[in-house]
């Protein structure tokens, strides 16, 4: 729905708006819209675990997928480097106003008052990081048909963003992203 609202306000297709207003200004040269033809240059082959979503049992290849219909809900293909550029731009105020980012990254609350751990498109979690309890903000997911997996984890207070991608469904990329972020934090302390 948000992508349709953007199209209406911008007077152009969502993918064109994203390319000219987000990807190009941020130098996200490897990020593209999914293709309805299935012909995307340099696209990694996707695999799905054969048994019980456990990669240790081997994997089978997933055929090409048409992502063009997903628009703002997973219809772009990117690289870890471009995802990091995006995460840093969001948290530095380069892409959106800080008040907008705060609104997007504030966890929603249930009627009981309990936080959901999810803002508007962003997961918000608290973890032990660099010796203290810290919140990370990011997103991880897989395509609806079991395609590639990506995690983008940011620590806004430390200007750290880490992206991990894999070509096998159900790979647990968040713990790896957190370990990489921890290495960046440690290198800054030295």
N, C-alpha and C positions, 0 to 999 in steps of 0.2 A: 504494500500500500504506500509506503514511503517513497519507493521509486516512482510510482505513478504520480504522487504529489509533486516530486521534483520535476518530472517531465512537464506537468502542467504549468508549474511556476517558471521553468526555464524556457518553455516553448521549443524544446528539442528532445530527442530520445535520451533516456537515462544513460545509456552507454556513452553517447557523445558528450554529455555533460560531465560524466565521471572522468573521461579521458582528458578533456580540455580544462576542467576546473580543479581536478584532484591529481590524477596520475602524472600528467605532463609537468605541472608546477612543482611537484615533489620529486621529480626525476625517477618516477616509477616506470621506467621504460620497458620492463619485462612483464608488466601487468596488462592483461587483455581480457576482453569479454569472451565468454564461452561461445563456441561456434555451433550453429545448427547443422553444419556439414560434417562436423567431427574431425576436420582437418586443421589441427593446430600445430604449428612448428615446435619442435623440441619438447613435446608433451611427454611426460613420464608415463610408462605403462602402469596401470593400476592392478592391484592384486587383492584378493579377498581370502581370508583364512578358510580352509576346507572344512574344519570341524569346530563347532562351539566357539567361533570367533577367537580362537587361540592360534596365533601365528606359528607356534612351535610344531603344529601338525602339517605344515606346508600351506601353500597358497595356490589359488587358481587365478588365471588372468581374467580381468573384467574387460568387456568390450568397450568401445568408444561410447561416450555419453553426450547427449545434447543438453548443454547447460544454458542455452540462450533464453529459455523460458523463465529462468530463476531471477533474472535482473538483479535487484539489490539484495536478494536472499541467497547468495552463493553462486552467482552467475559469472564470476570473474576468476581467472587463473592468474596466479602470481608466483613470486619467488620469495624465499626467506629475506633476502636483502630488501626487496620492495616492501614487504610487510613491516620490516623494522623501520623503514623510512616513514611509512604511514603511522605506526605507533608513536614514534618520536614527534611527528608533526601534530598529531592529535593532542598529546600531552604537553607540548611546548606552546600551544596557542597559535601555531603557524597556520593551522587549517580551520579551526573553529574558535569562536570566542570562549574564553575560560569558563564563563557561566554556563554555556551550552554543554561543554565537556563535563562539568560537574553534574548537570542534570542527567546526561546520558549515563554517567558512571556512578550514580547514586543507586544503591540497591533498593528495589521496590519492597514494600512491606505488605504482609498479609493483614487481614482484618484483626488478627490477634496481636499485631505489632511486630511479629517476628520478621526479620529480614529474609528475603528470598535468595540472596547471593547473586542476584542478577539485576542489572540496570536495564537501560534501553539498548540492547544489542551487546552488552558487555557483562562478562562474569566478574564478580568482585569477591575475592577470597582473602582470608587472612592466613599468613604462614610465618614461620620463624625464618627470618632472612637477615643475613649479616649480623647475627647475634641478637636480634630483637623482633618482636611481633610486628609485621608489616603487611600492608594489603597489596596484593597484585591485582591488576586489572587487565583483562584480555578476553580472548575468545579462542575456543578450539572446536573443531568439528570435522565432519566427514560429509561427503556427498550423500544424497538420499539413496543412491543405488550402490553404496559401499565403495566409493572411489577414494581418491587421495585424502589424506588427513593433514591438517595444519593447526598449529597452535601459535598464537601471538600473545606473549606475556609481557606486560609493562609494569615497571615500578616508577610511577610518576615522580615521587619525591627524590629519586636518585637518577632520573633521566636515563633509565636503562630500559631497553626493549629487546626482546629475544623472540625470534621466530624459528620454529622447527617444522619441517615438512617431511612427509614420508609417502611412499606410494603403496602402502598396505593398510587396509582398513583395520580398525580396532587397535592400532599401535598406540601405546600410551605415551604421547609426546609431551605432556605437561611436566612430568617429573624431569625429563631431560632438559626442557626449557628452563626450569627452576635451577637445575645444577649449573647450566651455562650462565644464567644471571648471577648466581652466587660467585662464580669464578670472576665475572666482571667486577662485582662489588669488592671481592678480595684484592684484585689487582689495583683498585683505586685506593685501598687502605695502605698499600705498601709505599 
